[in-house]
Amino acid sequence: MVSSLPNPTLPRLDSLTGLRWWAAFAVFFFHLRNFVDLPAPVAEFARYGNFGVAFFFILSGFVLTWSWREHTGIGTFYWRRFARIYPLHLVTLLVAIPVFYSFNPDPAQTWVKPVDWAIFILCLLMLQGWSRDATVTFAGNPASWTLTVEAFFYALHPFITKVLRLLTGRGALVVAAGVAVLSIAGRVTMIANPTGWFALLPWPVLRLNEFLVGMCLAWAFRTGWRLRLSVWVPVSLTLAYLIGVSVLDRFALTRPLQHVMAMFTSEALLVLFSLLICAAASSDLRGAKSLAFRSRFIVILGEWSYAFYLIHATLIYLTLEIIGHRVSGLTGLLWLAVLLVASIAAAGALHVWIERPVERILRAWQNRKVNARKAVRDARPV
């Protein structure tokens, strides 16, 4: 029996928008390490900032499935996704190329690569993320490799949804748990054979587990399931796990445990991030307040987070090119503040002047086409 949505009008989940900001902020700190020598405790956490990308993938599956409408056609869905991500991708790619490419790169600037038109075409088409060669994967705007992954997810979403509709809420949760178990099994396979077939899978396929878990959890929510858990429980557990990975290696007695935790960090965070998203969504549906996740300021930053994510690395490396060296101490902290403010300001400008208006124009154009076709069909004689 096909499941249907009990209530077609679903509320906005502002905490999930706020969480997008914190994930983007974590990625910012991860990249900032290449320019600023952060204080030791901050640096320990910053090196795990790249896992903010995993959070985005889980959240993407959740949000797309939560907002899914039965009568939205596949073509309309694809166009809306294109309108949402491509215009800003194109703009930030054009801004990034002069920073990361040169016809005569300075060997001292290791992040600057020779101009390669073939790679630029891959970046324009958002295909660079299918390569496991780092020079291709992180080509163009280094942050945009994730858009290759997201585009793959978008392509599959309408078809995966057809399968999800066959599931009850409990069934969706069972599938989510099964995907998590398969992720652990995949990690064991990779550890046992680091050069085997599993380790050679392209990034969009390898990261599909995160998107699937997000989709399954959202479908469970659509059928009425809720997680009665404070948001601060998964936040605390995540911090405790990362502290454990960082600290336990210092003691001989706990070193074996630390090695296991380090090897399975991706899988542990898949579970913890899923709990965080579910707890935050449940909190919103209960009408609870949260300054850290759904205050107006944090939600605005969350709305700007896509632009922030795409522009921040370009600004960091542009500054590094101008300064010519890494910074530390008080100078480093000042540069941290300057780059954070500059990245937020640039993100706000990109969101207000490019991302939002261009998406609105493209969606309106597509809506006119759909309405015109509908009018032609309705005018035909029966």
Salt bridges, closest charged atoms under 4 A:
ASP14 OD1 - ARG12 NE 2.22
ASP37 OD1 - ARG326 NH2 2.29
GLU44 OE1 - ARG47 NE 3.37
GLU70 OE2 - ARG165 NH2 2.80
GLU210 OE1 - ARG207 NE 2.96
ASP249 OD1 - ARG255 NE 3.56
GLU267 OE2 - ARG187 NE 3.06
ASP284 OD1 - ARG294 NH1 3.40
GLU303 OE2 - ARG12 NH2 2.93
GLU355 OE2 - ARG84 NH1 2.31
GLU355 OE1 - HIS351 ND1 3.04
GLU359 OE2 - ARG363 NH1 3.63
ASP378 OD2 - LYS374 NZ 3.14
